[in-house]
Amino acid sequence: MEKTRARVEVKIGEFGCTSRTSVPVEGAEFEFDEVHDSFDSVYLIAERKVSVALAVYSTKTTRPDMKLYMKPTQHAKQSQLAPLSGESWLTVLSQAQANYKKQKTFEGPFIVQLHMYAAKEVRQVIRRATPARIAAAAIAIDSYLTERSDSGPSA
């Protein structure tokens, strides 16, 4: 049986947002056997490639969304990407193949388009000690100490 080709992409941003940066993935294309390879094995291959790409990427990132998404058609919008799981894998894959066979504008091999998302790592910002912040902190500390001395045990 012929193996199916897949290409994985990783984008910086959230699934629902429109402005995103693409991270270059080294060796983004790979092949898998639809009959013998499970969703978990395809996910592991994609995850390894994405992890390597994010480790090399200049900006530090995190992965709050660990899902793998698939483009059901060649010209699908981002809102039409299907989240994949072990249960939905074969259904979404067969739907994508059926859509590929129906299209007339694109000629070439069937390539499964897989997507993963990453987010920029949020850095803690050091806030400067301005007079207004010092005064607000002094008021908060003073009120905390007065509460504590009022409700403390009596000797």
C-alpha positions, 0 to 999 in steps of 0.5 A: 500500500502507498504511504500518505504524505503529511506536512506539519506547520507550527504557528505562534498565536492562538487557534482563534486569532488571525495574526500569527507568525509561522515557525519554520519546521525542518523536515516538515514533510513525513510519510505514514501508513493509514492502515498500520500507523495510529493517530498516536504515532502520527501525533508523536512524529508531528510533536517531535518535529514541532518541539525541535522547531520551537527549541531552535526558534529565537523567541521563547514559547510555551504550548498551552494547546497541545492539540493537532489540527488538520486542514480538511480541504486545500483552501480551508480557512483557519476556522475550519481546521479540525482538531484531531483525536484518536476517535476522529482521526480516520473520519477526518482523514477520509473526509480530507481525501474525499475533498481532495479527489473532488477538487479540480483546481489543484493537481499534485499529490495528496498531502495531509496539512497538520497544524500545531500552535504555540504561544509566546512565553509571558515574561514577568515585568519588573515594575518600577517603584514610583511614589504612587505605587509606594503610597498604595503599597504602604496603605495596603500594608498598614490596613493589613497590620491593623486588621491583624492586630485587631483580631489577634489573640488577647494576652 
